Amino acid sequence: MFAAHRSKVSPLAPAWSEGVIRAPLDGNAWRLDDGRSARQAVSCLVTPQPGDAVLLLASASGECFVVHVLSRDQGGRATLAVPGADGMSIRQDHVDIASQTIAVRARGAVEVTSVEGAVSLNARRIVLGAAESLVQTARTYIGQMEQYLLTARQLLRLHGEQTMITARQDAKIDAERISLG
């Protein structure tokens, strides 16, 4: 009733295989344990390293691609990168990064923006440093601390429509010259 349908595999069809990365080549290319070279596929976000077991795809055109990193010896670092891309974006409703340590480095600017919510920094110690200037702008600024030390090498200026300095015990002004009024 039904004729048997036989599918013929083209000799030029893509072929899957496994391999081991031996050494990096120029660009996003790798030398494999069998001597072939393979490029990292755009969808393979984990950058291969020597010794990695990888899944390979030999395309109909003869190009060989590293499609997945299957296994890696314990330890070391994993690098996420998209071959041929100038940038990378993560678009998701919720993103959570958990780690022992995190380092964010950029040669240019770093921007953290929260359009509708708050930006919270909580730490045992926070260190801010700027080579040229540090600008803080807020409608309301509230600081609460046990001790506050401020040193200016040249000019320290406090200005406000109304300015109050209060102390529970002592208030001291010490200078060569004091001008009031």
Summary of the structure (lengths in Angstrom):
residues: 181
radius of gyration: 30.3
end to end distance: 108.9
largest distance: 111.2
contacts: 220
relative contact order: 0.10
helix: 0%
strand: 19%
